[in-house]
Amino acid sequence: MIVTTTPSVEGYQIASYKGIVVGEAILGANIIRDVFAGITDILGGRSGAYEEELAKARDVALKEMEDRAHAVGANAVVGVDLDYEVINNMLMVSASGTAVTLG
């Protein structure tokens, strides 16, 4: 499945629009607390553990979005947007886009 942030895919025409598809992943408070606990030894640097958790959440959200697009008969998702939100000490990563069939 082609997944892109652009509104179209070069070399293809959009044959049909299937609708908006969304995927979400939530990191619970315990995961965030554990990750932050692991970065106490990093002063002013990047946290590899935290970045790993964010990457996992992003991958889950994108995979869920792709699965939903596939379920409606799409072979691509265009206009993909990734959002990161903190809700009640939990981190939510959401991926949304328009499921389409390319011709």
C-alpha positions in Angstrom: 0.0 0.0 0.0 1.3 3.4 -0.9 1.1 5.9 2.0 2.1 9.5 1.4 1.7 12.9 2.9 1.1 14.4 -0.6 -2.4 14.8 -2.0 -1.6 12.7 -5.0 0.9 10.0 -6.2 3.1 10.9 -9.1 2.5 8.6 -12.1 -1.0 7.5 -10.8 -4.5 8.9 -11.0 -6.9 8.6 -8.2 -9.7 6.4 -9.5 -11.9 6.6 -6.4 -12.0 8.0 -2.9 -12.9 5.7 -0.1 -13.0 8.1 2.8 -11.0 9.2 5.7 -9.1 6.6 7.7 -7.5 6.9 11.1 -5.1 4.9 13.3 -4.2 5.6 16.9 -1.8 4.4 19.4 -1.6 5.4 23.1 1.4 5.2 25.4 0.1 4.8 28.9 1.4 6.8 31.9 3.5 3.9 33.2 5.4 3.6 29.9 6.0 7.4 29.9 7.1 7.3 33.5 9.4 4.3 32.9 10.9 6.0 29.9 11.6 9.2 31.7 13.1 7.3 34.6 15.5 5.8 32.1 16.7 9.2 30.9 17.8 10.6 34.3 21.4 9.7 33.3 21.1 11.7 30.1 21.8 15.4 30.7 20.8 17.6 27.8 21.0 14.7 25.3 18.5 12.7 23.4 16.6 9.8 24.9 17.0 6.8 22.7 14.4 4.9 24.8 11.8 7.6 24.5 12.4 7.9 20.8 12.0 4.2 20.4 8.7 4.2 22.2 7.5 7.1 20.0 8.6 5.2 16.9 6.7 2.1 18.0 3.5 4.2 18.6 3.9 5.9 15.2 4.3 2.5 13.5 1.2 1.1 15.3 -0.9 4.1 14.3 0.3 4.0 10.7 -0.3 0.2 10.5 -3.8 0.6 11.9 -4.6 3.3 9.4 -3.3 1.1 6.5 -5.4 -1.8 7.8 -8.5 0.4 7.8 -7.8 1.6 4.3 -7.3 -1.9 3.1 -10.7 -2.9 4.7 -12.5 -0.3 2.6 -10.8 -1.5 -0.6 -8.1 1.2 -1.0 -4.7 0.6 -2.3 -3.2 3.9 -1.1 -3.6 6.6 1.5 -2.9 10.2 0.5 -2.7 13.4 2.6 -1.4 11.6 5.7 -1.0 13.6 8.8 0.6 12.5 12.1 -0.4 14.1 15.3 1.0 13.8 18.8 -1.2 14.7 21.8 -0.9 14.4 25.6 -4.1 13.5 27.3 -4.2 12.8 31.1 -0.5 11.9 31.2 -0.8 9.6 28.2 0.7 10.2 24.8 -1.5 9.6 21.8 -0.1 9.3 18.3 -2.7 9.4 15.5 -2.3 9.0 11.8 -5.1 10.1 9.4 -5.4 10.4 5.7 -7.7 9.8 2.7 -8.1 6.2 1.5 -8.1 6.0 -2.3 -7.9 3.6 -5.2 -5.1 4.4 -7.7 -5.7 3.7 -11.3 
